[in-house]
Amino acid sequence: MVQAYILIQTEVGKASTVAETISELPGVIQAEDVTGPYDVIVRAQSDTVDELGRMVVARVQQVDGITRTLTCPVVHL
């Protein structure tokens, strides 16, 4: 199982709507609108890194109002 945080920048005034929409996607554990340089932070999981990448490109980045994403896989050192 691979988990990652997805940091999302949105259009002005869209953070709440984006977080709500993304929270319903398969593989998303949690989606919260936050303050700071990013507007939404998502915790997601998938079986493989490739599947995680496909989820971000095919589902997350297609949500209306998103301008940029940064995916940060969780590592256990």
N, C-alpha and C positions, 0 to 999 in steps of 0.2 A: 504494500500500500504506500503510495506517495501522497504527501500533503504539501500544500503551498499556500502562501499568502499572496493575494493578487491586489496590488495597489492601483487604484483607479482615479484618474482625473476626469471630471465631467464638465459639461457646459454649465454656466452659471444657473443656479436654481434647480438643477436636475439631480442632485446627489440623493435625495430621499427616494425619488422615483426609481433611479438606477439601482439603489440598494434593495428596494422592495422587489423589483423585477428579477434581479440576479439571485436573490434568496430562494426563489422557486425553481432554479435550474438544477438538474440532476448533478450530484457530485459536490454541490455547495453545502458546506457545513454551517456557515454563518456569513452574513453580509451586514456591515454596519456603516452608516454615514458618520464621518469624523471631521475634525477641523485640522488644519495644517496644509502641507503642500499637496496632499492627496485628499480626495473627497469621500471615497468609499474604500474600505478594506474588507476583503473577502478571504475566508479560509475555505479551501476546497481540497478534495481528495479524489484520487483515481487509482486504478490498479498499476499503471505504468506511467513513466515520464512522457512517453509518446501520447498516451491517452489524455494526460493532463494538458499537453500542448494543443491537442485537437480541441479539447473542451474550451480552452481560452480563445483560440482563433475562431472556431465555428459557432460558439454560443455566447461567450462573455463579450467579446469585441463587437458583436452584432447588436448589442442592446443599444437602443436609441439614447443619445445624450453622452456617450462615452467619447472622450477625446484621446486618451492614452492609457495604456496599462503597463504594469511592471510586475512580472511573476517571480516570486522568491520562494524556491523550494525549501522545505524544512529539512535540515540535516541533523543527525544525531552523532556528535563527535565523541 
